[in-house]
Amino acid sequence: MGGLNPPPVLVATRSAHKLREIRGLLADLPVRLLGPADLGLPERKEEEDLEPFDTFARNALSKAKYFHRRSGLPVLADDSGLCVDALGGGPGVRTRRFAPPELVARWGRDEANNRWLLEQLESVAEERRRAHYRCAVALTDDLRHEVVEGIVRGRIARRPDGSGGFGYDPLFVPEGHDRTYAELPAEVKTATSHRAKAVRRARGWIEREVLRIRGGER
């Protein structure tokens, strides 16, 4: 079924980490998962404004539709973030842009976000450091779209540990573990992460709506 020329699906992310993770999760499907760079799509300033909504689902669908217009291909896009109980569910959809710009300029985005999160939770007791990662994956082609979600629950550690992963992984301890995602083997995150759960739920759409292209249907 895979053939010599599997149909392409554009993964709407500029993050090499995300693209690699999603490719690994869908490696057994007979599709070509391409990033924008693989298609020669230059990054445009307007891409900074693709996530204006207050839910991960609407932001993911906004990205999916934008990159479908630019590429003409079926698109998989995600929006994900960290929701901390003690912050009223924040940073939520502001996860990537959580830290003040001056801290990002000083330390880089990931370290600035982690430092800022620890500062916000400095006096928060252990039982109130509960959090979850949430991921919405949107899929769209010419006529159809679908949004699925995945969640992994855990807590925020008091200091960063580990050198694996990215984003808030050095601070996030998933339920059932006593180490952060950045400390745990990569296969643990692959099996349990919010993105892994959402992407697995997207498999049915890919199989139904993308692989049927081989039969000339849309």
Order of alpha helices (4+ residues) and beta strands (2+ residues): beta-alpha-beta-alpha-beta-beta-alpha-alpha-beta-beta-beta-alpha-alpha
